[in-house]
């Protein structure tokens, strides 16, 4: 975790809901196969808070072995590009011409100030959504509120029902909120394709004198 998040995270970790969540996770990691590995659960927070310009909010981590590594929609270089990310790349290509990444690893986005945060940060193997309702949603809501209050001119990319439920937490007079259906094959054709979020994001950043993202 980056030092810039230390004060915020310490305050959250001390709250009763997070103590309860931590106890649950300790038992889960001891007795079941949980993703991502413990050391990568908070990997999104290795992004320097002071450099965050874009927030992409996902659902929960990939639940197949080797795929989740702590960044929403991202997988390690050794893994095939997941279907949702395939669709994200397709939209980038249609929107701005081409995507830069050659793999499914989105660390290059993170290094440019894109916070790749899931709504729920852990999952049991082969059981999508298995750690919902355990406290992660409270934590994620706190993160969004903190970003809304402390950072200027952010772009929030909210894809899917879980992410879009956080839209009301964001001051739209200060930040750009872009909403669309989830990019999964089940819903991408319901409005994710054609949303042009990537060009809209870069236009907003440019207007506020911030570096555009190399998607």
Residue pairs with C-beta under 8 A, 6 or more apart in sequence:
1 9
1 42
1 45
1 46
2 45
2 46
2 47
2 48
2 49
4 48
4 49
4 50
5 45
5 49
8 49
8 142
8 143
8 146
9 42
9 45
12 18
12 139
12 142
13 19
13 22
17 135
17 138
17 139
18 135
18 138
18 139
20 135
21 134
21 135
21 136
21 139
24 134
24 135
25 34
25 122
28 34
28 122
28 124
28 131
29 38
32 124
32 125
33 65
33 124
33 125
34 122
34 123
34 124
34 125
35 61
35 62
35 63
35 65
35 67
35 68
35 122
35 123
35 124
35 125
36 43
36 61
36 68
36 69
36 70
36 122
37 69
40 68
40 69
40 70
41 70
41 121
41 122
42 70
42 121
43 69
43 70
43 71
44 70
44 71
44 72
44 110
44 115
44 116
44 117
44 118
46 110
47 110
47 113
47 114
47 115
47 116
48 113
49 150
49 151
51 113
52 113
52 114
52 115
52 147
52 151
52 154
53 112
53 113
53 114
53 153
53 154
53 155
53 205
53 210
53 211
53 213
54 113
54 114
54 115
54 154
54 155
54 156
54 157
54 201
54 205
54 213
55 114
55 115
55 117
55 144
55 147
55 154
55 155
55 156
55 157
56 72
56 73
56 109
56 114
56 115
56 116
56 117
56 157
56 159
57 72
57 117
57 118
57 119
57 140
57 144
57 156
57 157
57 158
57 159
57 162
57 163
57 166
58 72
58 73
58 116
58 117
58 118
58 119
58 159
58 160
58 163
59 118
59 119
59 120
59 129
59 160
59 162
59 163
59 182
60 118
60 119
60 120
60 121
60 122
60 123
60 128
60 129
60 131
60 132
60 136
61 67
61 68
61 70
61 118
61 120
61 121
61 122
61 123
62 68
62 75
62 82
62 123
63 123
63 124
63 125
63 126
63 127
63 128
63 130
64 125
64 126
65 125
66 76
66 78
66 79
67 75
67 76
67 79
67 82
68 75
68 123
69 75
69 76
70 121
71 106
71 107
71 110
71 116
72 116
72 117
72 118
73 82
73 84
73 85
73 88
73 106
73 116
74 85
74 104
74 105
74 106
74 107
74 109
74 116
75 81
75 82
75 85
75 103
75 104
75 105
76 104
76 105
77 103
77 104
77 105
79 104
80 104
81 89
81 103
81 104
82 104
83 184
83 185
84 182
84 183
84 184
84 185
84 188
85 104
85 106
85 183
87 183
87 184
87 185
87 188
87 192
87 193
88 183
89 99
89 101
90 193
91 183
91 188
91 192
91 193
91 194
91 195
91 196
91 197
91 198
92 98
92 99
92 198
92 215
93 99
94 193
94 194
95 196
95 197
95 198
95 199
96 198
96 199
96 202
96 215
99 215
100 108
100 214
100 215
101 108
101 109
106 114
106 116
108 214
109 116
109 213
109 215
110 116
112 211
112 213
112 214
113 211
113 213
114 213
115 147
117 140
117 143
118 140
119 136
119 137
119 140
119 162
119 163
119 166
120 129
120 131
120 132
120 134
120 136
120 137
120 140
121 131
121 136
121 139
121 140
122 131
122 136
123 129
123 130
123 131
124 130
124 131
140 166
141 166
141 169
144 156
144 166
144 169
144 170
145 169
147 154
148 154
148 169
148 170
148 171
148 174
148 175
152 174
152 208
153 174
153 175
153 176
153 204
153 205
153 208
153 210
154 174
154 175
154 176
155 175
155 176
155 178
155 201
155 204
155 205
156 166
156 167
156 170
156 175
156 176
156 177
156 178
157 163
157 178
157 197
157 201
158 164
158 166
158 167
158 177
158 178
158 179
158 180
159 179
159 180
159 181
159 182
159 183
159 192
160 181
160 182
160 183
160 184
160 187
161 182
163 179
163 182
164 179
167 177
167 179
170 177
176 200
176 201
176 204
178 195
178 197
178 200
178 201
180 191
180 192
180 195
180 197
181 187
181 188
181 190
181 191
181 192
182 188
182 192
183 192
198 213
198 215
201 213
202 212
202 213
202 215
205 211
205 212
205 213
206 212
